[in-house]
Amino acid sequence: MPSYTDLGIPTSTSTINVSVFDMASGHDRAPAALFMAPILPGNENLSGPMYAFLVEHKASGRRVMFDLGPRKDLENCVKPLAEMYEKEIFQTFVEKDITEQLVEGGIPLESVDTVIWSHSHFDHTGDMAKWPAATQLVVGQGTLLEPFSVNSKSSLLDSDVSDHKIRKIKFDESSHKFGDFRAVDFFGDGSFYLLDAPGHLSGHMVALARVTPTTFLLLGGDTCHHVGQMRPNEHFHRHHPCPGDLLAAARSSISTEYFGPTFEDGTFDLASRKVPLLQIPENTFYEDEPKARETISHLGVLDANDDVFVIMAHDISLTKVIEKYPARLNAWKEKGWKQKAVWGFVDEKNPAFIFAPKQGK
């Protein structure tokens, strides 16, 4: 099995704690064709979580948020988004803002010194007006911070970018590179890295969190919106072969009208599939589609590493595997989450399964 050191990640004994909040709790819906292809009959709507992560630096006690999920009062988003919700093109229900959930969970907002956006889309930026003015905002190099009042293509409100010190991560000035990703050591001790992950939106970043000296969580933002856009691939087949029961079930469960290759009897051959089942189509929510496809391919190498567990911001395949706050995600390897989860998306019983037409939908 490949080790994290094969990716060029330095050794360190400095670690962090990571906890996750699901801001949508499964009450999210969007047109799937905006994010992926092919779309099979009955699978036209995409549902998933909206994850926000609490990162706690063990050595210093510093607390950081990586993504905030959406704001609770979606009717107060910028006008085009508010209209999409009014017309129910998008549907999201946020019962409690992340600030409410943190305070109720015993985390004073003043104790969180930094908010990091993976990117500046509304379902990651929360409501910055609810945060203390002293809270620093960190964004990726290339992030456009003009609010909607200045730039009609922006989903940011004036209140999202006012009254906070803003730091842009400068990947050009860092010597770290893990696989094909430029990286910045956020705390300076090897415990938490921000990685340049272009394609979805200008400035898009992912985070690599060292939760034990030898294991990592990869907080993937919107690199992809379904893990079927990243899996399978040749690296994954080699290091994490699909369990035999799922291989057998996939012969009949996955539609050969839309997916190949097939066995001689015409059933689907998952073990021989060397490219992801889903793709990024043209004219989608991905700003630079070729670059996004490249980033997904690069992330697939980290995803196949035995010491890295990937959590995308909207990965519905993980909802019954990972534990929410106040639990911590640090012991993912000890608990066997990767073995349980990574092929779950091809299991007909998993809500991420969208590889066959659904009747009556």
Order of alpha helices (4+ residues) and beta strands (2+ residues): beta-beta-beta-beta-beta-alpha-beta-alpha-beta-alpha-beta-alpha-beta-beta-beta-beta-beta-beta-alpha-alpha-alpha-beta-alpha
